[in-house]
Amino acid sequence: MTEVVGLLQRLIRLDTTNPPGNETAAAELLREYLEAAGVECALHARVPERANLVARIRGTGDGPSLALLSHTDVVLADAAEWERDPFGGELAGEEVWGRGALDMKGEVAASAVALATLARAGWRGSGDLIFVAAADEEVGDGFGLQWLVEARPDAVRADFSLNEGAGDRVELGGRVLYLCATAEKMSSPFLLRVHGRSGHASMPSIGDNALVKAGPLVARLGAFDVEPQLIPEVEGFLTALLGAVPPATDALARARSIAPLAGELIEPLLGMTVSPTRARASDKRNVIPALCEITVDVRLLPGQTPEEAEAALRAWLGDGDYELVNTERQGGTRSPIGGPLWDAVEAFVEEEEPGARPAPICVAGFTDSHWLREAFGTVAYGFFPSRALDSETAARLIHSANERVPVSDLELGVRFFQHAARSVCA
């Protein structure tokens, strides 16, 4: 059994389902493991049971710092849906099974092992190598990285950062690409409030049913469409895929002509997306609702604002007896494509698989990386290389039953983090 497999098994066996989290158990396990290798460690916690681990190999000078960013909480796992114990951490063949194997205790373990092996070898860069195993990424109630950048910025400030979000090996049209997430969309949900007049449901004509009035608006939102535009990340992906950048109106068709997966990757990145997801109206069966609230999941391209989104939604819906209220704004950041961190990714890909190349991509959702970008201007990428498990299978396993990760991908991740530390912190 390799070192990274053993550590991942121990992490999976700690139930850090969020809520409630209880990530301190994982933070203490990682501290014990890393301190045994001579790595400086500290726990930082807003509340005792939800600690974040920050570990560091201090640099010898004032060179650039690199943070290996991860989270230790996981989503709920219903054991009845699984073929194996979701918190058993079983090694079955060449795969480690369990909740968090992909999202993202596998990357936690690979980061920790990379740090430990570098420390044992006596390696030190010119700049600091930092490992952050944060709490509360899955829910985001303010116990994890958001809290750290506000309460302990000295502990997590970094020039560069690596996190989850991409790293998949994809073969498209005869080209081998490793996806590297250099940006993420903004989550900017809205509430659509439709007004009517209440009444007894046995006499429908005396009321003005807000739920019925909401129906056509929901259908309209379900058909939302925008003029496609090409952001830098999609242009970079298309250049790697096609060798050239087609017009925005042709981009989706050109990508699909190469492979369906190529179209799936860029389709949500050609504009803001709109998805009605929840409805709330009357609390009683026999009362005609005077108010219907529709939750609308809206994702914006980096650089777009909720104000622009509201204007687009109102133009699409037209006039009516409704309100639109933006309830949140999170993410929507990007880092430049190029520079020391990109060079490190590119060199590693070429070394591991000659002829392959990295391709930038924008995460359709968002990750914890935006906290570092916003707080410190960190150049943050999502890149944890994976080639044994194809991206489509991985997408079906994350947050689902039978989550598992190949041992070879864990070992690939360890090699990459060691390479990135030597390249960036030097």
C-alpha positions in Angstrom: 0.0 0.0 0.0 1.3 3.4 -0.9 1.5 6.3 1.6 -1.1 8.3 -0.1 -3.6 5.4 -0.1 -3.2 4.8 3.6 -3.7 8.5 4.4 -6.7 8.7 2.2 -8.3 5.7 3.8 -7.8 7.2 7.3 -9.4 10.4 6.1 -12.4 8.8 4.6 -13.0 6.8 7.8 -13.5 10.1 9.6 -17.2 11.2 9.0 -16.9 14.9 8.2 -20.3 15.2 6.5 -21.4 18.8 6.4 -23.5 19.6 8.2 -22.4 19.4 10.9 -18.8 19.0 9.6 -16.7 18.0 12.6 -13.6 18.7 10.5 -11.4 19.0 13.5 -10.9 15.3 13.5 -9.4 15.4 10.0 -7.3 18.5 10.8 -5.8 16.7 13.8 -5.1 13.6 11.8 -3.3 15.7 9.2 -1.3 17.6 11.8 -0.1 14.4 13.4 0.9 13.0 10.1 2.7 16.2 8.9 4.4 17.0 12.1 6.0 13.6 12.1 7.6 14.6 8.9 8.9 17.8 10.3 6.3 20.1 8.8 5.2 23.2 10.7 1.4 23.0 11.4 -1.3 25.1 13.1 -5.0 24.7 13.6 -7.2 27.7 13.2 -10.9 27.5 14.2 -13.9 29.7 14.5 -15.4 27.0 16.7 -13.5 24.1 18.3 -15.1 21.3 16.3 -14.6 22.9 12.9 -10.8 23.5 12.7 -8.8 24.4 9.6 -5.3 23.1 9.2 -2.6 25.3 7.8 0.8 23.6 7.3 4.0 25.3 5.9 7.5 24.6 4.7 9.0 28.1 5.1 11.1 29.4 2.3 14.7 30.5 2.5 14.1 33.9 1.0 11.4 36.1 -0.5 10.5 34.0 -3.5 6.9 33.4 -4.5 4.6 31.4 -2.2 2.4 28.5 -3.3 -0.7 27.3 -1.4 -2.1 23.8 -2.0 -5.7 24.4 -1.2 -8.3 21.8 -0.2 -11.3 21.1 2.0 -12.0 18.2 4.5 -15.8 18.3 4.7 -17.9 16.1 2.5 -21.6 15.8 1.4 -24.1 13.4 2.8 -23.8 9.7 1.8 -26.8 7.3 2.0 -25.3 3.9 2.7 -28.3 2.2 1.2 -27.3 3.5 -2.3 -23.7 2.3 -2.1 -22.1 -1.0 -3.0 -19.5 -0.5 -0.2 -19.4 1.4 3.1 -19.2 5.1 2.2 -17.0 5.7 5.2 -15.0 2.4 5.0 -12.2 3.7 2.9 -11.8 0.3 1.2 -9.1 -0.5 -1.3 -10.9 -2.5 -4.0 -8.6 -3.5 -6.8 -6.7 -0.3 -7.7 -9.4 2.1 -6.4 -10.1 3.6 -3.0 -13.8 3.8 -2.3 -15.6 6.2 0.0 -17.3 9.6 0.4 -14.8 12.3 -0.4 -12.5 10.1 -2.5 -12.9 12.5 -5.4 -14.4 15.5 -3.6 -11.9 16.0 -2.2 -10.1 14.0 0.4 -8.1 12.4 -2.4 -6.5 15.7 -3.2 -6.1 16.5 0.6 -4.1 13.3 1.0 -2.0 13.9 -2.2 -1.2 17.4 -1.0 -0.2 16.3 2.5 2.0 13.4 1.2 3.7 15.8 -1.3 4.4 18.2 1.6 5.7 15.4 3.9 8.0 13.8 1.3 9.5 17.2 0.4 10.1 17.9 4.1 11.7 14.6 4.8 14.0 15.1 1.8 15.1 18.5 3.3 13.7 20.5 0.4 13.0 24.2 0.9 12.1 26.7 -1.7 12.9 30.4 -1.8 9.2 31.1 -1.1 6.8 29.3 1.3 4.9 26.1 0.4 1.6 26.2 2.2 -1.0 23.5 2.6 -4.5 24.5 3.6 -7.1 21.8 4.6 -10.1 24.0 5.1 -13.5 23.3 6.7 -16.9 24.1 5.4 -16.5 24.3 1.6 -19.6 22.3 0.8 -22.0 24.5 2.7 -20.1 27.8 3.2 -21.4 28.9 6.5 -18.3 30.9 7.3 -16.1 28.3 9.2 -13.6 27.6 6.4 -11.5 29.6 4.0 -13.8 32.6 4.0 -13.2 32.9 7.7 -9.5 32.3 7.4 -8.9 35.1 4.9 -10.8 37.5 7.2 -9.5 36.3 10.6 -6.1 34.9 9.8 -4.9 36.4 6.5 -1.3 36.0 7.5 -1.8 32.3 7.6 -3.2 31.8 4.1 -1.9 34.7 2.0 -0.1 33.3 -1.1 1.1 34.4 -4.5 -0.1 31.2 -6.2 -2.6 28.5 -5.4 -3.7 25.1 -6.6 -7.1 23.8 -5.8 -9.9 21.5 -7.2 -11.9 22.3 -10.3 -10.1 20.6 -13.2 -7.2 18.4 -14.2 -9.1 15.9 -16.2 -7.4 14.3 -19.2 -9.6 14.4 -22.2 -9.0 13.1 -25.7 -10.8 15.2 -28.3 -10.4 15.0 -32.0 -7.1 13.2 -31.7 -5.7 15.8 -29.3 -4.9 15.0 -25.7 -5.7 17.9 -23.3 -5.5 18.3 -19.6 -8.1 20.8 -18.4 -6.8 23.6 -16.1 -9.4 25.8 -14.4 -8.2 29.4 -14.4 -11.6 31.1 -13.7 -15.0 30.4 -12.3 -18.5 31.7 -12.9 -20.4 33.7 -10.2 -23.3 32.1 -8.4 -25.9 34.9 -8.3 -29.4 33.4 -7.5 -32.5 35.5 -7.7 -36.0 35.2 -6.1 -38.9 35.8 -8.5 -41.8 37.0 -6.4 -45.2 36.9 -8.1 -48.1 38.6 -6.4 -51.8 37.8 -6.4 -54.7 37.7 -3.9 -55.6 35.0 -1.4 -58.9 33.2 -1.1 -60.5 29.9 -0.3 -59.5 27.2 -2.8 -63.1 26.0 -3.0 -64.0 29.2 -4.8 -61.1 29.8 -7.2 -62.6 32.8 -8.9 -62.6 35.0 -5.7 -58.8 34.9 -5.5 -56.0 35.8 -7.8 -53.7 32.7 -7.8 -50.1 33.8 -7.7 -48.9 30.2 -8.4 -50.9 30.1 -11.6 -49.6 33.5 -12.6 -46.1 32.3 -11.9 -46.4 29.4 -14.3 -45.8 31.2 -17.6 -42.9 33.2 -16.1 -41.2 29.9 -15.0 -41.7 28.5 -18.4 -40.2 31.6 -19.9 -37.2 31.4 -17.6 -36.7 27.8 -18.6 -36.3 28.9 -22.2 -33.8 31.7 -21.3 -31.2 32.3 -24.0 -28.5 34.9 -24.6 -26.3 35.9 -27.5 -23.1 33.7 -27.1 -19.8 35.4 -26.2 -16.3 34.1 -25.9 -14.4 34.7 -22.7 -10.6 34.3 -22.7 -10.8 30.8 -21.1 -13.1 29.5 -23.8 -10.9 31.1 -26.5 -7.9 29.3 -24.9 -9.7 26.0 -24.9 -10.8 26.4 -28.5 -7.3 27.3 -29.6 -6.0 24.1 -27.9 -8.8 22.0 -29.4 -9.1 23.5 -32.9 -5.9 25.5 -33.4 -8.0 28.6 -34.0 -10.9 30.5 -32.4 -14.2 30.5 -34.4 -16.8 33.2 -34.1 -18.9 33.0 -30.9 -22.0 32.0 -32.9 -20.2 29.0 -34.4 -18.2 28.0 -31.3 -20.7 25.4 -29.9 -21.3 23.7 -33.2 -17.6 23.5 -34.0 -16.8 22.1 -30.5 -19.6 19.5 -30.9 -18.3 18.5 -34.3 -15.1 17.4 -32.6 -16.8 15.5 -29.7 -20.0 15.8 -27.7 -17.9 16.3 -24.5 -16.2 19.4 -26.0 -19.7 20.9 -26.5 -20.7 20.0 -23.0 -17.6 21.7 -21.6 -18.1 25.1 -23.3 -21.9 25.4 -23.6 -22.5 26.8 -20.0 -19.5 29.1 -20.6 -20.9 31.0 -23.6 -23.1 33.3 -21.4 -25.1 33.5 -18.2 -27.3 30.5 -17.4 -30.7 30.6 -15.7 -32.4 27.6 -14.1 -35.6 27.8 -12.0 -35.1 25.3 -9.2 -37.6 25.8 -6.3 -41.1 27.1 -5.8 -43.0 28.1 -2.7 -46.6 29.2 -2.6 -49.5 28.4 -0.2 -48.7 26.6 3.0 -52.2 25.2 3.0 -53.9 23.0 0.5 -57.2 25.0 0.7 -55.8 28.5 0.5 -55.2 30.2 -2.9 -51.7 31.8 -2.6 -51.3 35.5 -2.7 -47.5 35.1 -3.2 -45.4 32.6 -5.1 -41.6 32.7 -4.8 -39.5 31.0 -7.4 -35.8 30.4 -6.7 -33.8 31.0 -9.9 -30.2 29.7 -10.0 -28.2 32.2 -12.1 -24.6 31.7 -13.0 -22.7 34.7 -14.5 -19.5 34.8 -16.5 -16.4 36.3 -14.8 -16.8 40.1 -15.1 -20.6 40.1 -15.3 -22.6 41.7 -12.5 -25.9 40.8 -10.8 -27.2 44.2 -12.0 -26.6 43.2 -15.6 -28.2 39.8 -14.9 -31.3 41.5 -13.5 -31.6 43.7 -16.5 -31.4 40.7 -18.8 -34.0 38.8 -16.8 -36.4 41.7 -16.8 -36.0 42.2 -20.5 -36.6 38.5 -21.1 -39.7 38.3 -18.9 -41.2 41.6 -19.9 -43.6 43.6 -17.7 -45.7 42.0 -15.1 -46.8 41.8 -11.5 -43.6 40.4 -10.1 -40.4 41.3 -8.2 -36.8 40.2 -8.9 -34.5 40.1 -5.9 -30.8 39.1 -6.0 -30.1 37.0 -2.9 -26.4 36.3 -3.1 -23.2 36.9 -5.2 -20.3 34.6 -4.8 -17.4 33.7 -7.1 -17.0 35.1 -10.6 -13.2 35.5 -10.5 -10.4 34.7 -12.9 -6.6 34.4 -12.9 -4.3 35.2 -15.9 -3.5 32.3 -18.3 0.3 32.2 -18.3 3.1 32.9 -15.9 5.0 30.6 -13.4 2.0 28.5 -12.4 0.8 27.9 -15.9 4.4 27.1 -16.9 4.6 24.5 -14.1 1.3 22.9 -15.3 2.5 22.9 -18.9 5.9 21.4 -18.1 4.3 18.6 -15.9 1.8 17.6 -18.6 4.5 17.4 -21.2 6.8 15.4 -18.9 4.0 12.9 -18.0 2.6 12.6 -21.4 4.6 14.0 -24.3 2.4 15.6 -26.9 -0.3 16.4 -24.5 -1.0 20.0 -23.5 -3.0 21.9 -20.9 -6.2 23.8 -21.9 -7.7 26.6 -19.9 -11.3 26.2 -18.8 -13.8 28.2 -16.6 -15.5 26.3 -13.8 -19.3 26.4 -14.4 -19.8 26.5 -10.6 -17.3 27.9 -8.2 -14.7 26.8 -5.7 -12.9 28.2 -2.6 -10.3 29.7 -5.0 -12.3 32.9 -5.3 -11.6 33.8 -1.6 -7.9 34.0 -2.3 -8.2 35.8 -5.6 -10.5 38.4 -4.0 -8.5 38.9 -0.8 -4.9 38.8 -2.0 -4.9 38.8 -5.8 -3.6 35.2 -5.7 -3.1 33.5 -9.1 -5.3 30.5 -8.4 -5.8 27.5 -10.7 -7.9 24.4 -10.3 -5.7 21.5 -11.4 -5.5 18.0 -9.9 -4.4 15.8 -12.8 -6.5 12.7 -13.5 -6.1 10.2 -16.3 -7.1 6.8 -15.1 -10.7 7.9 -14.4 -12.3 9.6 -17.3 -14.0 12.9 -16.6 -17.5 11.8 -17.5 -17.4 8.9 -15.0 -15.9 11.2 -12.3 -18.7 13.7 -12.9 -21.3 11.0 -12.2 -19.6 9.8 -9.0 -19.0 13.2 -7.3 -21.7 13.8 -4.7 -23.2 10.5 -5.7 -23.0 6.8 -4.6 -20.0 4.6 -5.1 -17.5 7.5 -5.2 -14.0 6.2 -5.7 -10.6 7.2 -7.0 -7.9 5.2 -8.8 -4.6 4.8 -6.9 -2.6 5.8 -9.9 -4.4 9.2 -10.0 -3.6 9.8 -6.4 0.1 9.1 -7.1 -0.1 11.3 -10.2 -1.4 14.1 -8.0 1.5 13.7 -5.5 4.0 13.9 -8.3 2.3 17.1 -9.6 2.3 18.9 -6.3 5.9 18.1 -5.8 6.7 19.4 -9.2 4.7 22.5 -8.7 6.4 23.3 -5.4 9.9 22.9 -7.0 8.9 25.0 -10.0 7.0 27.9 -8.4 8.6 28.3 -5.0 12.1 28.1 -6.4 
